[in-house]
């Protein structure tokens, strides 16, 4: 394809690391990639950052700098078949003395099973893996794969860096960009170098006499100007604002941040997953319907897609922000995990064990177990369900919020029955 058919951002893609703009926190002396550049020994990487910050370009340049073959696939367009084909090509190259960098763009779009397919080939050295993602790899990348790769965070371009990119683009197009037009282009690029060059390319087509004016840029932006007005926030800052607005019971703010994320191009499914988390973490048993509504919104979006499915997510966001809140289950689960990590692996008490064979019954498995449904009020007062060493452990403390008011009242009544039976659970 000749340059006239290629987007400007692709035409101006740096050919060497010396031409690469930005990410000095990774490439500068003493920074994470400096040793790679000196030794020319490249390990597996996860490149995490906003769109248009050079993730794909950096992967290509690193492979070239280290004299490695580059094989690229996109998780949007590829599946296991393409992964296998790329690995097979890497094996052939390896047999001929050449190593391969397998670059996977938007790796977060591969599910966990698909991501697992890379592991054996990374471990045996068939490929050096580089994944690019706009999503937080802590949530979106398989932990096994994550443990085998170094995560590098790319930052949105600063104003001075965008100015460099703009100057390079104007020089290639042989146009002059007026100062006010340049300021407007840089502001609305929102830290995205690719977006900046795309805007410049369209504005140049509208320009007269080889000069891009403020009016030209304004004409290009049109209604899209609002889309770019994100104030430099990254999506993970906005999801934090959304989560905190839900937790703070402010449906207006929650819907605003949800709309901001959609307007900025965030995958609605990412928000849907986080909304499900909010339902358990911040609403919990104060209103168990919250989790049902959040899951239903996720499923609705998967069935309807955009834009119809986005309304279901908005409904869930508004509901969760409006109902009573409780983090009691979230805290109780955390305490439970901490208890398990910090105590021995106690045996299951004999009366709680099943006895499917005569031998096990003879050994006392299940002896003395009381079937709660046969007891008065459907409750075996005084029965113990924890290992003896942990009797008295209290994890779940319902709050005076929503349904948990009733849950707390019922648990208190059951503890009173335990005390009356003479073997209270909370008397360690």
Secondary structure, 3 states (H helix, E strand, C coil): CCHHHCCHHHHCCCCCHHHCCCCHHHHCCCCCCHHHHHHCCCCCEEEECCCCCCHHHHHHHHHHHCCCEEEEEECCCCCHHHHHHHHHHHHHHHHCCCCEEEEEECHHHCCHHHHHHHHHHHHCCCEEEEEEECCCHHHHCCHHHHHCCEEEECCCCCHHHHHHHHHHHHHHHCCEECHHHHHHHHHHHCCCHHHHHHHHHHHHHHCECCEECHHHHHHHHHHHHCCCCCCCCCHHHHHHHHHHHHHCCCHHHHHHHHHHHHHCCCCHHHHHHHHHHHHHHHHHHHCCHHHHHHHHHHHHHHHHCCCHHHHHHHHHHHHHHHCCCCCHHHHHHHHHHHHHHHCCCCCCCHHHCCCCCHHHHHCCCCCCCCCHHHCHHHCCCCCCCCCHHHCCCCCCCCCCCCCHHHHHHHHHHHHHHHHHHCCCCCCC
